[in-house]
Amino acid sequence: MVETLGEQISSKKAAYIVALMFICYGFSYLDRNVLTILTQSIKHSLLLTDTQIGVLGGFAFSIFFFLGGLPLSWLIDRTNRVYLIAVCVLIWSCATVTSGLSTAFPQLLLSRAATAAAEAALIPAGLSIFADVLPLRRIPLASSIMMLGAFVGGGAALYLGGLALTEFSASGVEHWFLPEFQPWQRVYVAIGLSGLVPIALLFFSVREPVRRELAGSKAKNVAPAPSVRRVFSYLFVESRFYAPYLLGICSIFLVFYAVNAWFPVFFIREFNLPAEATGKSLGPAFIVSGIVGTLASQLFLQQVTPHNIIPRVVTLVGCLCVLQAATMAAVPFAPGPVAAILLYCVVVGVTGAVVSIMYIPLQLTVPNRMRGQTMGIAYCGVNLLGTGLGPFLIGFINDRFFASASSLGISMSIVGIVASVLAASLFVRALFVFIRDGILDCSIDDAPLSARVQ
């Protein structure tokens, strides 16, 4: 069902939609991130190399995220977004279950690919919905709340995944749940089945909101959504701002996804800790530091005005890249688990700050009918380059140049420093272009986003 043109969505209903998007994003990261705490068990069970683990956490996810993201983003601008999200949650939950049923690397690879392709719709669809149910000044806060789902879901994957793995691995205990399967397989199946909760909420409690630019107009008088080629031309040919900005975002997220994929493994190998202890340590750290970073960025937003928000956002993200580079340089020298957790918290906190504000320049400048595809392109780019290269590069470097489990910290440091410095350079370029050319006038508060583009 779709809201009628004359029907206004109440503030309570809008808040419920934001909360539901937060829940969905949390479940997506629960399904996606549980691999990190199960890595050692999967590696030993399926006899995988670090490079293969890097492929599972990287390119197997990112390539299909990208391939699924573009057509799904096209659908976001043309179809019922709520039902589209519900179907995608169903698909990625089933794919998580099939991950647990995998008995060889190719099967697990295909399951990860299906998970990625389905998850690609969530962020662009959610951000597109926010722009139609909320006043413009509330969109950054709503986006930040949704992004917190990544940290809650990712932390829950570490904490609950470690606990479940230990429980299913307990010797001398008969388990009724899939007793013929390996413990890591049971964890995957259990997490996949939990996706039934957000699926039911989406199908039965939310209606598709009317698109803001259609309100008060007849659909036949509204121009059709532009093609993917037109959106690419707008972003990367007509403007010189978006390319360095988006590539900078991809580079900073390369570090996050690399750390997210390999830090639990580093923790287990470097300090000889079991998965349960690792999950109990890193899970809460992931949640708390992500939330702190997000809240810090919201405090920052309170200090800016509509006229300077974009240059301030770009400057802040560039400075955070420098902090991240210094943090990654210290990883191989962490003297113990406590120091390593603190470094982990800095990287996750930086990501929390970035993820809650990085879409603001796009939300404030991109025309309405390009918004879904633009968010999809940005999100797919982050996942293609960040998720794909980050985990893969660390596994490849560690196998090719070190071939030692104890050298994982050095491999992480190399990738983190290079990517962070590159990101900082790209943000400097984006800031220079913005100051020189400008993009928009931020003086209209609650007008449709497309009305604010010069």
N, C-alpha and C positions, 0 to 999 in steps of 0.2 A: 504494500500500500504506500501511497505518497500523500504527504500533507497537501491540502488544497491551497490555492494561491492566496486566499484571504485569511488563512488560518495562521495565527502567530504562535510560535513555540514559546512556552513559558520558560522562565529562568530555571525552574526546578527540572523541567524536561531536558533543557539544554545541559544542565549539570549532570543529569543521569547519563546523557549521551557521552559526555566527556569521561565520566567514570567507567562506562562500558568500554570505551576505546582504550582506556588505561588497562582494564582487565584483559582485553584481547591482546594488547601488546605484551602484557606480562606473560600470558600463555604462549605467545609466539617465541619469546626468549626462553621460557622454560623448555620448550621442545627443542629449540636451536642449541641452547647452551649446555644441556646435560651431557653432550659429547665430551666436554672438557674434563669433567670429573670421572668419566668412564674410560678415558683414553688409554690408561695403562692396562685396564682389564681387556679392552678390545684389542689392543696391540698384541698382548700375549695370547689371547684366544684365537685371533685370526692370523697371527704371525705377520704383522705389518711393520713396515719401516717408518721412520719419522717423516719421510717425504710423503708416504701414503696417508699418514695421519694429517699432514699439512694439506693434502688435497681434499680430504674429507671435510676438514674445517674451513678450507679456503675455496679453491676453484670449483669443487663439486657443488658448493652452495652458491657462490657468486655468479658463475656463468649462467646458471639456470634462473637465478634471481633476476638477472638482467634480461634474459630471454622471455621470462614470464612477465616482467615488470612493464615492458613497453606496450604489449597488447592489453594488459590489464589497466594500465593508465589510460589508454584509449577508451576502454569501456567505462572508466570512472566518469569521464566527461559526457557519457551518453546513456547510462543505464542506472538502475536502482543500486545505489552504493551500499546500502545496508545489507541487502540480499547478497550482493557480490562479496562483501566481507564474510558473511555467514558461510557461503559456499567455500570460500578460501580457507576458513578455519577448519571446516570439515575435511578438506583435502589434506591440509598439513597435519592434522591429527591422525588421519589414516596412514599418512606417510611415516609418521613417528612410530606407529604400531608396527609397520612393516620393517622399520629399522631394527626393531627388536626381534623380528623373525628372520633376520639376515644371518646367513652362515658363511658368507664369503665376502671379500672386498667389493666385487662388482654389484652385489645386491645392496649392500650398505650405501654404495655410491649412488645408485639409482634412487634409493629412498631419500637420501639427503637432497638430491636434485629436485624431487617432487616437493619436499618440504619448502625448499627455497622458492620455487616457482609460485607456490600458493601464498607464501608470506609477503610477496612483493606488492600486493595490492593494499595492505593494511594502512601504512603510513600515508601515502598520497590520498587514499579514500577518506581516511579520518580527518586529515587537514582540510580537505575539500569540504567535508561536512561542517567542520567548525566554522568555516567562513560563511556558511549559510544559516547557522543557528545562533551565532554569537555577535554582539557588537564588536567592531573592529578592535577596540582597545582591550577586549578580553581574549582575543585570539592567542597572543603570546603565552599567557598564563595557561590556557587550555592546552596548547601544544606542549608546554613544559610538563603538565600533569600527565599527559599521554606518554611522553618520553620517559617519565619515571617508571613506567611499566617495564622498560628494558632492564632497569637495575633491580627492581623487585623480582621480576621473573628470572633474570640471570643469577641473582643471588640465591633464590629459592632452588634453582637447578643445582647449584653447587652444594647447598646445605642439605636439601631433601634427597638429592641424588646420592650424596655420600652416605647418608643414613640408610637409604633403601638398599644401596649396594652392600653395605655391611650386614644388614638384616638378611638379605637374600643369600649372602655368602656364609652365614653362620653354620658351622659344622654340627652335625648331629640333630639338626632341626628339620622336620618335614614341612615343606611349604605347599599349600594347596594351590598357589598361583603359579601355573605353568612349571610344574616341578621338573619337566624334562629339559628345560632351557637353562642357559647360563645365567648367573645373577645379573649381568649387565643387560641381557636381553629382556629380563623381567622388568627392570627399571624402565626401559624404553616403552614397553607395552603399557605399563601402568600410567606413565605420563601422557602417552597418546590418548588413552581412554578418558583422561581428565578433561580433554578438550570438548566433551559433550556439554559442559556447563556454559561456556560463552556461546556455543552454537544455539542452544535453546533460548538464551536471553536475546540474541540478535533476531531470531526468527519470530519471537512471540511478544517482544516488549518495545520494539522501536519501529517507527515508520520512516520512510525516506522523506527528508525535508525538501521543500521546494527550493530550487536554486535561486539565490538572491536576485540575480539579474533578470530572472523570469517573472518576478513578482510584479503584478500590475501590468504585465504585457501578455499578449497572446503569443503562444509558442511559435505560431507560423511567422511572426514578425521578427523573431530572434535569429540572428545569424548562426549558422551551424558552427560547431566546434571546429577549430582549425586542424589541419593535418599535422602529423608528426614532423614532416619536413618543414612546415611553416614554423612550428615551435622551435626546432633546431636552428632555423635561420634567425629567428628573433633572438635566441639566447647567445648564439656563437658567431653570428655574422654581423647583425645590426648593432650589437652591443659588445664592447670590449671588457666589460666588468665581469660578466658571469663566468667566462672560461677560467681565469685565474682563481676566482673565488671558489668555484665548485671543485677545481683540482686541488686547491688547498684543503678544503673539507675532506676530500678523498684521502689526502696524504695523512692528515691528523687521525683519521679513523683507521687507516692502515695500522697505525701503532696500537690503537685500542683493540682492534680485532686480533692482532698478533698476540698481545698480552693476554687478552681474554681466552684465547685458544691454548696458549702454552704455559701461562703462569701456574695453573694448578699442577701441570706435569713437572715444571721446574721445582715447585714446592715439594712434591713427592720425591723426586730424584735427589735434589740437593740436600734435603734435610731428613730423608728416609722416614717420611710420615705416611700413615695409611690414608686411604681416600676419605674415610669418615672424619678424621682429624683435620684433613685439608679442607673439606667442605665446611666444617664447623668454623674454621678460621677465616677462610676467604669469602664464604657466603655472606655473613653479616657485614664484613668489610666492604664487599661489593655494593650491598644495598645502602649502607650508611654513607659511604663516600660519594656514591652516585647522587643520593638525595641532597647531601651537603653542597655538592657542586651545582646542582640545579637550583637550589635555594639561593646560593651566592649569586648566580647569574640573574635571578629575579630581583635581588636587591640592587644589582647593578642597573637593571632596566628602570628602577624607580628613580635613578639619578639622571636619566637622559630625557631629552625632549623629542617630540616627533621630528624636529628639524635636524637633529644630529644623531639619530639612533643608528643609522646604517654605518657611518664612519666609526662610531664608537664600538659597534659590534665587531667590525672587521679588525679594529685595533686591539680589542680585548682578545679575540681569538688568536691573533698573531703573537701576542705576549704569552698566552698559554702554551703555544707551541715551543717557545724558548724554555719555559718551565718543564715541559714534557721531555725535551731533549736532555736537559740536565738530570732529570730523574732516571731516564733510561741508561745514561752513562754510569749511574751508580749501581745498577742491578747486579752485575757480576761480583761486586764487592760487598754485598749484604752479608754481615757477619753471622746472622741468625734469622730465625723465623719472624721475630718481631720487626726487625729492620726491613725485611723483605715485604711484610704486610704493609708497612708504612709507605714504601715505594709503590706498591700495588694500589694503595688508596689514592696516592697523588695522581696516577695515570687515570684511574676510574673517575676521580673527582674532576679532572680536567675535561674528560669526555662528558660528564654530567653537565658541566657549565656550557660546553660547546653545543651539545645536542639540543638544549632547550632554547637556544637563540639562533642557531645556524640557518633556520628557514625564514627568519624574519625578513631579510632583504628580498627573498623571493615572494613572500606573501604580500609585501608592501609595493612591489613593483610590477609583477607579472599580471597581464590582463586576466580577467575572470575565466574566460573560456579556454585559456591556456594553462590554468592553474593545476589541474589534475595531472596533465601530461608533464608539466614542468617539475612538479613534486616527484612524479614517477621517475623522470630522467635523473634528477638529483639523487634520489634514494637508491636507484639502481646503480648509478655511478659510484656512490659510496660503497655499495656492497660488491660491485664488480672489482674495483681496484682495492678497496680496503679489506673486505672479507676474503677476496681471492688471493691477493698478493701477500698480505701480512702473514697468515698462518703458513702458507706454502713456503715463503722465503726462509722463515726460521727453520722449518723442517729440512729444506733443501741445503741450506748453509751448514746446518749441524751434521747432516749425513755426508755432504761432499767435502767439507773442509776440516771438520773436527772429528767426526765419527766417534763421538764420546758422549755418553749421557750427561757427564758432569760439565760439558761445555755449553749447555743450553742457555745459560745466562749470558754468555758472550754473544751467541747468535742473536738473542733477543735485543741486546744492547746495540749491536751493529745496525739492525733494521730500524730500531726506534730512533736512534740519533739521526740517521740519514733522512728518514721520512719526516721527522719533526723539523729539521732545518729546511728541507724543501718546502714544507707547508708554510713556514714563517715567511720565506721568500715570496711565495705566491700571494700571500695576504698583503704583503707590502706592495706588490704590483697592483692588486685589486684596489687597494686604498688610493694609490696614485691615480688610477684611472677614474675612480669615483670623484676625487677632488678636482681632477682636470675637466671631466666631461659632465658629471652629475647624471642623475637618472630620474628623480621624481620630486614632486612637491608634496610634503607630508602634512599639509595644513588642513586636510579634510578628515574629520574624525570618523564618522560612521558611514561614509559613502561606500558604495561597492568598490572593491579593490581596483577594478579596471578603470574607474574614473580618476584614479590617482596617478596614473602613468602619463607622463608628458608625451 
